Each structure stands twice: as structure tokens, then as C-alpha cells.
Amino acid sequence: MNLAAAARCATRGLPRPTFRQQRPVVQLVRCASTKVFFPNEPSAPSVKTQIPGPESQHLLKELSAHFDTSNVNMLTNFQESVGNYIVDADGNCLLDVFAQIASIPLGYNNPKLLESVAKKESHSALVNRPAMGSFPQHDWLPILKEGLLAAAPSGLDKIYTSMSGSDANEMAYKAAFMWKRQQQRGSATSFTAEELESCMENKEPGCPNMSIMSFKKGFHGRLFGSLSTTRSKAIHKLDIPAFNWPAAPFPSLKYPLEEHAKENRDEEARCLAETERLILEHPSPPAAIVVEPIQSEGGDNHATKWFFQQLRDLTKKHDILLIVDEVQTGVGATGKFWAHEHWDLQTPPDIVTFSKKAQAAGFYYANPALQPSASYRQFNTWMGDPARALLFRDIYRQIQDLGLVQHTADVGQYLYNGLKRLQEAYPNEITNLRGKDQGTFIAFDSPQRDELLKQAKALGVNLGGSGVNSVRLRPMLVFQQHHANILLETLDKILRQ
């Protein structure tokens, strides 16, 4: 019985079919890595009730009277969650392959990170909450150098810290606009009286006609400015006024990439040609192009490194900035610390934004001209969070000490190969498998995606979706082969129905 038939049984109130007792398609390796990241981690999922169970339903009902619960995936007991396992309010323990939307780097209740927040310096940052825009703490530079700057992408040695991924992108956009206007003036500070007066009326020349170019199906946040570059789902943008900014087509490739090289190269060339046309002809000239290394919310859409190399050449040719949005792809998830390292660029991006697995946020850059020419132009009270920067310092140390970037590359290859065997066995249920050689940043399409996610959760595996019918895998950096085995066995069991 396939997923559609199982869904019909559920809709009609019929009992779910039992799993056929037949030989599993995927024969799994049991001798996983000898490393033990969480000795106290459960050996397998444990599901006691339906999900959500009675306690979760009760608490959600109470919470909904005061807080929007329409987006809730699971009411979570974080105190009981451990390692790669997430526990809900009913005591159901699930293997978490979604990791708070790709945001947990080193597992729940990681002992080293618990030690980190117990330190006096973390207490000071939390209790005194420095207003970093005006009152940065005295040891801010060594904190940055030992953590966020130590992890900086090659060629980028400066940083702005912010509060979230959306905030990081908006700050990057502001930096691009100020940089472009400085170029056009030929001076950093020679503002005219007309500019100073007109900007207070939201008019030109003080508020110039410029844009940030993004790509169709891209996602760059839900704050007001970043939302004009988000193109993944209509519900994100509905009813919100937006800027007239250009959207270039992102390549729609065929998978596996290596089997469709000619067609994919033609598609990427087509998209690059349209990108250049928009640079030259759009009524709001772009100061920068923002792009994700892998379009995540929009359906896990990939492009080849040739595409990104050519895109970089376009930005250099037309003297605009390249902003790489690494909010979801950064910090080791793709088998490189930063996903754009896969591109082998001759010159680094102008700006790289980050958040999520970093547990902090901001953007990296190198060009001093991207710093504003006057105080308070790139500013807010908090300008990031030193407590989170301290936490990242210990996240980075543990990633380095445990070799978790290479570990993720290795486990990703193992997981991808297992999914490939599943795709061969169930070609109508798993399609467009993608993410080869991209660590555990893997996805596939399913015609009954939502039903598959529901059944996986009922069997103790928490997965995520993206786009229209994509299943995206976003495990933590401490995800191991034995966790991959559980995921593969669960998918096999569902697809054998």
C-alpha cells in the first residue's frame, strides 16, 4: 500500500495497514562511527501516544488563548531532550532530523555548551545585556577573535553582529546601498541639503531609487526589507507592501546533476542571461545581488558551482555587490564550514550573512567602504548579543576539536547513498534526490510529502518540509551513521506499506 492509500485510510477513519513482513530494501551498516558524542542519548525513538498527545493538546489549547500556536510543530520539553533526540510534552522521544529549522548545531543539552553558559562571563553578558551599539563590553574584541572571527569565511575579516538572520540580511542591504551611493557621490560624507531634506519625506535623492536583486523561490527573511527579497511562498508576503525590486530566475535543474550536465548548463546560462538583463534594464538598479547557496525554504533548489562563479563575475563586471545568505547553509551543514566554499571562487563574496547554527547572527565583509561614513547609520541598541557570541566561541571550539565538518561530510555521503537505494526501490515515492557531496544538507521530493512527514513523526522521526513537495533533512552536526540508519529504516517501513 502506498502513501496515498494510507492517507485515504486515515481520512475514512479506517485502521492503518500493518507493515508487510518482508525484507527491507535498505541493508544498513551497523558499525557506525566509534565516536560517542552523547553517551546518555536514547538508542532509538520511543513513541507513547499519538502526536500531539493529550498533554500537548491541553497545553496548546491554553497557550493559544495568549500566543499564536498556528505554526507549532511540536510542544517540546527541552529539559528532557538530549543529543539528536527531541522530547515532547507527552514524553514522546523522537529522532530530530529537522533541528529547530536547521538551528541546533551540537545536540540538545550539550554538556560543553551547558558549561559555557554557566561561566561568569556568560552570566555578566546575560544579566547586564550590553547595548552593544553604544556600550560594547571591554573584552568584545577577544570574544570575536576567538569565535565569530575565527570562523569567518576566507578573505572576510570584519563583522557586524545582529539579532537574527533577517536582521543580518537587512543590515547587509543597508551596507550595500550606502556603499553604492558613496561610489556615486565620489565622497563618503558630502551630503547635499536636498538629500538631507528629501530623505525625511521618503523621496529622492535622499532616498534613492535602488534595489537588491534576489532570485525567484529564494528566502531571505520576513522583516520588512528582507521580505521584498523573499520569493518562496505567497503567504509570507501577502498584504505586506513591498519594494519594486527585481527577481531573477534561479536555475531549475534536473537531478542527479551529473547525469544532466548539458541541459543544466543551458538552464543556468539562461538564468544568468536574464540576471544580466535585469541588472541593466530594471527600473530600480540593483546595488547588490543576494543568493542562497542552496535555496532552502523554496524547495532545496541547487545550482552548480559554475553558475555561482559566473554570477560572481557578473557582479564584478557591473560593479555591484554579491551577498551570500548562509543563514541556513552555514556552520558545517554542507560538509564545508561555509557552503560557498564549494564554489571555488577566485574572489570571495562581498558579504556573507549568518545565523541559525551559529546561535548568533550578523554578516562578514572585508571592504572598509562597507562601513558607514557617519555614526548611527548602521546601528541599533543591541547590535547582536555578546552572550550568543560567547556561546558560538564554544560551539566553534567543539566543531574544531571533534572534526564535525568532515564528520558531517562523511555521514552525509552515507545517508545520501542510503536514500539513493530507497529511491531506486520506490521511484514513484522518492524523486529528485539531491544534495550529493553536500554533507547532510539533503532533500528529495515526495508526491504525498505531508502524509510522509506525519507518518514519520508517528514512528518517532521528526522531519521537515520545504517548497511544495520537498522533504528536507537538517540534522545536527553530531548526527551519526546509526541515526541515519534509523531514518532510513523508518522511511523504508513507511514506503513498504
N, C-alpha and C positions, 0 to 999 in steps of 0.2 A: 504494500500500500504506500502511495507517495504522500508528500506533504499536503497536497490539495485534498486528497481523500481523508486524511487525518483531520484536516481543518473542518471538512463537512461533518464528520462525526461529532466534533466538538460543538459545532453550531447547532446540530439537531439534538444535542443532549445525549447522544449515544456514548457508550463506553469507548475509550480509546483502544485501538487494537494493541494486542501484545506484540512484543518484538519477536520476530521469527528466530528460532534457534538454528542459525546457520553460521558457517564460518565467516568471521569478519573479513571485510575486504582488505583492511589495512593491517598488516602484520608489523607489530611495533617492537622497537628495540627497548629492552628493559634495563640495560646497563647505562643509564644516563650519567651525566657528569658526576664525578666523585665529590665535587664541591657541595657543601651543605650550607646554604645561606640562612635557612630558618629551621633549626633542629626541632622546634616546638610547633612547626606547621602541620596541619592535618595531612594525612596521606591521601585523602580523597574527599570529594564533596559529600555533604550529608544534608538531605532534604527531609524535613519532618512534616511540613504542612504544604498546602498549596501556597503559591506566591502571587500576591501578598496573602499572608496568613491572617488569622483573626486578630492578633495583637497589632499587626501593621495596619490592618483596615481600621481598627478602633482609633489608633493614634493619628492616622492620616485624616480621619473624619474630624477629629478635634482640631488638628493643625490647620485644616482647610478653612476653618472659620476665621483665621487670623493671618494666614500665609498662603500664597498661591502654590498649590500642590499639583497643578495640571501637568508639570514637567517631570514629576517624580518617577524615577526608575525603580528605586528600592529605598525603603526606610531603613537606614543602616545603623547597626550597633558597632561603631568604630572601636570602642574599647575592647570588644571581643574579636575583632578582625585581626588576622595575623598573616604576614607574608603575602602570598598570592591569593589568599582566601578572604572573602568578604562575608560578613555575618549580618543577617537582617534582624528585625525586632522580634521575630518568632524563633530565632535560633537556627534558622536555615543557614548552612555554611556552603558558599559557592566558590568555585574557582573563578577568579575575576580576570577575564581577558579583555576588559574594557578600561579598568584602572582610572575611574573618575574622569572619563573622556580623555584618556592619554596623559593624565596629570600626576600619577603616583610613580616616582622613579624606582624606589628601593623597597617596596613592600609596606604593608600596614604594620604599624608599631615596630618599625625597625629599631633594634636596640641602640645602634650607634647614633641615630637621629634623636632618640629619646634622651640619650646622654647629652647631645648637643644643646637641646632646649633647656636642659637642667643647669647649664653653666651660668655663672653670674653675669657674663656679658650679654647673654640672651635675655636674662631677666631685666637687665637695665634697658635694653632696646624695646622690650615689650611694655614695661611699666612706664618708662619715660617718653616713649613714642616720639622720637625726634622729628621735628618739622624739617626734613632734610633740605628743602628748598632754601631755607634761611639759616637753620641751625644744625648743620651736619655734625655728627659726633666726631670727637678728636681723632679717633682711630679708623675713620672711614676708609682712608686710602689702603692701609694694610689689609683690611677686610676685603676690599675689592681685589687687591693684587693676589691674595691667597685663594680667592674663589672665582667670582664672576669674570675678572680679567684674565685669570689663569686659564679659563676655559674659552676665552674669546676666539672667534674664527681667525684663521691665519690672515694677517695683514690689517686687522682691525684692532686698534689698541686703546680706543676711547669708548666710553659708555654713558648712556643716560639710563637711569633706573626709573621704573614707573610702577603702576599698581596692578595692571592686568595686560593680557595680550592685546585687547582692543585699544587700550590706552597707549601701549607701546607703538602700535601702528599709527595712531593719530599723532603722537609726538614725532614720529618719523615723517609723516606727511607735512607737518608744520616745518620741520627742518628743511625738507626739500623745497617748499615754497619760499622760505626766507633765503635759501641759497640761490635759487633761480633769480629772485628779484635783486639780490646783491650783484649777481652777474650782469643783469640788465642795466642797473644803475652805474656800475663801474665803481661803486663805493659801498662800504658797509653801513654808513651812518648818515649819508646826505639825504635825509627825508625832506621832501618839499612840504610847504604849508598845505598845499592842496591834498597831498597824500594823507597827512595827519588829520585833516578835517573830513575828508571823504570817507575814510575808514570808519569813522564814528556813525556814518549813515549807511554803512554796508554797501558802499558804492566804489566804483573805480575813480581814480587809480589806486587809492589806498587799499581797496580790496580787489586785487587784480583778477582778471579772467584767466585762471589757470586750472589745471586738473591733475589728478592722479589716475593713471590708466591701470585698470585691473583686467582680469580675464573672466569670461563667462564661466559660470559654475564655481568660481572662486569664493572663498570665505575669509574675511579679514576682521570680523568683529561686528558687534551690534551697537556700539556707541554711535553718536550721530554722524560724525565724519566718516568713520570706518565703514558704516553701513552703506555709504554710497559706493564703496568698492566691493561690497559683498554681493554675490550674484548666485548663491546656491539654492535658496528656496524663497518663494514669494512671501511666505508667512513671516519671514524675517523682516521684510521691507514694507509690507502693506501698511498704508495710512501714514507713513513717515515721509515728510518732504525730503527730497534728495537733490544733490548737485548734478548738473549735466556733465557727467564725466564719462569718458569713453570706456567701452568694454570690448576687448579683443577676443577672438575665438581661441579657446585652448584646444590643442590637438585631441581629436577623438581617435585613439589608436586601437589597433587590433592586437589581441594577446594570444599566445606568447609573442612578445615583441620581436624576438629573433626570427620568428617564422614569417613575419610580415614586414620585413625591413623596407622593401621598396615602397609598398603602399603607405607605410607610416612616415617615411621620409617625405613623400609627396604631400601628405596631410600636414606635416609640420612646416613644410615650405609654404603651403597655402596660408597657414595661420601667421607665419612670420611676415608674409607679404601684406596681409591685412593689417597687422600690427603697425608696420611701417606706414601704410596709407593713413591710418588713424593718427599717427604721430604728426604727419604732415598736414592733414586736412581737417581734423576735428576742430570745431569752433572754440573749444576750450583747450588750448595747447597743454600737453602734459609736462609737468616738471619732473615726474618720476613714473616708473612702472613698478607695480608691486605684484609679486608672484609667489605662490607656494611651490616648494619642490615637488610635492605630491598634493593635489587638490583633495583635501580630506573630507570636509563636510559635504562637498559637492559630488561625492561618489568615489573617492580614491582614484582619481584620474592621473595617469602617469604621462611623462614625456621623456624623450631620450636626452642624453647629455648634449648631443649635437644641437637640439632645439635651444637649450639654455645657453650654450656657447654662442649661438647666433643671436639670441636675444641680448646677451651682454654686448656683443658687437654693435647691435642696433642702438643701444643706449649710449655707447661711446660715440658712435657716428653722429647722433643727433644731440649730443650734449645734454642728456637727461640722466637722472639717477636710476639705479637698479636697487630696489628694496626687496630683499628676500624675507618672506614671512616664515620663520622657523618656529612659530608658536607651538604647532603640533608635531612637527618633524624633528625638532632639535633634541639635544641631550641624549644621543646614543640610540634612539629608536630604530634607525635605519642601518645600523651596523657601522656607521660613522658618527662621530660626535655631532657634527652638523651635516644635514642631508646634502647641502650644496657642495660638500667635499667630493661627492660622486661625480660632479660635472667636470673637474679638471680645468677650471677657468684659468686663463692667462693673467687676469687681474681680478682681485676679489670684488664681491658686491660692494656697493657704496654704503649700504645699511643692511644689517641683519637684525630682525626683531625676534624676541624670545619670550617665553612664559612657561606655562604648564609644568613639564617635568623638572624645570629649573626651580619650581616653587618660588620663583621671583620673576620679575618682568623688566623689560626695557629694550634698548637697542644698542648695538655696537656700530662703530663707524671709525674712520681714520682721518678724514679730511677736516682740518681745523675750521674751514669755511662753513662747515655744518653746525658750528656753534653760533648761537645768535649774537648779533652785534651789540645788543644792549640788554641790561638786566630785565628780568620779568617777562621776556618774550617766550621762553621755553621754561615754564615754571608752574608748580602748584605747591600747596602746603607740604604734602608728604614726599613727593618725588621718590616714590618707592618705599621700601620698608627694610631697615637695617636688620631686623630680626630674621627676615626671609633671606637676606644676603648672607647672614651668618649660617643659616641652615644650608644654603646652597654650598657654602665652603666645605661643609662636612659631607654633603651629597657628592661633590666633585672628588673629594679625597677617597671616598669609598668606591666610586666608579673606577678611579685610577688603581687603587690598591687591589681590587678584585678583578680587574681586567674586564669590566662589564660591557664595554663597547664591542670588543672582539667576541665575548661570550654571546652577546645578542646576535651578532652576525652568524655565529655557528648554529645557535638554536634556531634562528630564522631559516637557515638553509635546511635543517632537519624538518622543521614544520612545513615549509613550502613543499618539500618532496613528499611528505605525507599527504598534504592536501592535493597534490598533483595526482597521486594514486586514487584518491577519492573522486577527483574529477573524472578520471578515466573510467571508474566504476559507475558513476552516476552523472553522466554527461548532461542530462536534462535538468539536474538539480543544482549542480555546481558549474558555473560558466565563468569565462573571463577571469580565471585565476591570475592574479598579478602581485608583484612585489618580489620577484626573484632577485636575489642578491641585494635586497633592501632590508636586511635584518628581519625583525618580526613585524615590520610595517606592511602587512599583507592583507589582501582583500579578495573577495570573489562575489559574483552575483548569484542570486537565488530567485527563481520566479515566485516563490512563496516566502520571501525574506522574513516578514513579520511573524509568520507561523513558525519558522525555523528558530527564530530568536526566542519565542515563547516556549517551545518545546525544550530548547537547550537550557533555559532557566529552570524549567520543571525538573530537569535531570541534574541540575547543580552546576551549570556553567553560565556565567554572565558574559554575554557578547554585546556588541554594539552595531548599529546600522549607520549607513550614510547614503546620500543620494536617494534614488528611487527604490532600488532593489539590491543594494550592496551590503554585504556583511564585512565589517572592518575589524581586524584584530589589532588591539592596542595593549598588549601585555606590558608588565613592568620589566625592568632590566634584569630582575632576578628570576624571571620565568625560565624554567629549565626543561630538559627533554621529557622528564616524567610528567610535567604539567602539559606539555604538548601531546603526550600520549593520551592523557585524559580527555583533552579537547578532541583529538582525532577519533577516539573510541566513541565519544558522545555523538559526534556528527555522523559517524558510521551507523550507530544504533538508530538515530532518527531517520536516516535515509534508507535504511533497510525495512522500514515499516511498510 
